[in-house]
Amino acid sequence: MAAWQLTLFFLARQPAMLGTNAIGNTVGQMIGIEPVSDSPVVAGAQKPRLATDMDSRARTHLANERTVLAWLRTGLSLVAVGLVVARFLPIDLVPGFPYVRSFSVLLVLCGTVMVLYGASRYVKSYEQIEAGSYDPAGTALVKIAAFVGLLGLLAIPLVLLMR
């Protein structure tokens, strides 16, 4: 079968989604959202937002929790690697310059910043989920990625000096 035929096959098998379902209407009434039409968009306090059922909101909160746990794991890993570097690499690897100590401090600092950023992003996302709005992370992710990339570049001389 061609790709377009598979697409038509799967689209034909899915039921049409018209308006909100009974659960969505019930949950909407419980939390004080009244539909203004048959469409799933309802009027909010500041701007229109999609009416969501409780399962959808729960899935979004669970995804938010998984994301903060990923930030926590990554940050703790960087802290652990920083401590291992400080403990097991020789201090005088580069004579006259505390390269190993500086590198391990940067690793621990970067891990700590990642944990704190993940926690603040979690709180912000939680509030946005509750408000029904979304604001992308912006440049903070790019800055953290650049800092971790810099740590990777700083690790190259350590690898070369250890061999």
Long-range contacts (C-beta under 8 A, 24 or more apart in sequence): 20-51, 20-53, 21-53, 23-53, 23-54, 23-55, 24-51, 24-52, 24-53, 27-52, 27-53, 27-54, 44-132, 46-133, 47-133, 49-132, 49-133, 50-132, 52-132, 57-129, 60-129, 61-126, 61-129, 64-122, 64-125, 64-126, 64-129, 65-122, 67-118, 67-121, 67-122, 67-125, 68-118, 68-119, 68-121, 68-122, 70-118, 71-114, 71-115, 71-117, 71-118, 71-119, 71-121, 71-122, 72-115, 72-118, 72-119, 74-111, 74-114, 75-110, 75-111, 75-112, 75-113, 75-114, 75-115, 75-118, 76-111, 76-115, 77-111, 78-107, 78-108, 78-110, 78-111, 78-114, 78-148, 78-151, 79-107, 79-108, 79-111, 79-112, 80-111, 81-107, 81-111, 82-106, 82-107, 82-108, 82-109, 82-110, 82-111, 83-108, 85-158, 89-158, 89-162, 93-158, 93-161, 93-162, 94-157, 94-161, 99-157, 99-158, 100-158, 103-151, 103-154, 103-155, 103-158, 106-151, 106-154, 107-151, 110-144, 110-147, 110-148, 110-151, 113-144, 113-147, 114-144, 117-144
